[in-house]
Amino acid sequence: MRKRKMYLSVEDIAELFELSVSFAYRVVERMNADLESKNYYVILGRVPTRYVELPHLRH
């Protein structure tokens, strides 16, 4: 059984959204800026899986 990740790395974001790794760094930076503006603790280069799964990110 595979354990679900709590945080997604830049490489995970690139794969999930089919982006280049260099562009995924910018996306993660913006996601972290959004989280930081909401007073969440951020880890550079990682994004909480729950944040990525939020409905506002789906098209």
C-alpha positions in Angstrom: 0.0 0.0 0.0 1.4 3.4 -1.0 1.2 6.1 1.5 -0.2 9.5 0.4 2.3 12.4 0.4 1.5 15.3 2.7 3.6 17.7 0.5 4.1 17.7 -3.3 7.5 18.7 -4.6 8.2 20.8 -7.7 8.7 17.7 -9.7 5.4 16.3 -8.6 3.6 19.6 -9.6 5.4 19.5 -13.0 4.2 16.0 -13.6 0.7 16.5 -12.3 0.0 19.6 -14.3 2.2 18.6 -17.3 4.6 21.6 -16.9 8.3 22.0 -17.3 10.2 21.8 -14.0 11.4 25.4 -14.4 7.8 26.7 -14.8 6.6 24.5 -12.0 9.1 26.3 -9.7 7.2 29.6 -10.5 3.8 27.9 -9.9 5.0 26.5 -6.5 6.4 29.9 -5.6 3.0 31.5 -6.3 1.1 28.8 -4.4 3.4 29.3 -1.4 2.9 33.1 -1.6 -0.8 32.6 -1.5 -0.5 30.3 1.5 1.9 32.7 3.3 -0.6 35.5 2.8 -3.2 33.4 4.6 -0.7 32.9 7.5 0.2 29.3 6.7 3.7 27.9 7.3 5.3 27.2 4.0 8.2 24.9 3.0 10.1 26.2 0.0 9.9 24.0 -3.0 6.9 22.1 -1.6 3.1 22.5 -1.5 0.6 20.8 0.7 -1.3 18.1 -1.2 -4.6 19.3 0.3 -3.9 22.8 -1.2 -3.4 21.4 -4.7 -6.6 19.3 -4.4 -8.8 22.4 -3.6 -11.6 22.9 -6.0 -10.4 26.4 -7.0 -7.4 24.9 -8.8 -9.6 22.6 -11.0 -10.9 23.9 -14.4 
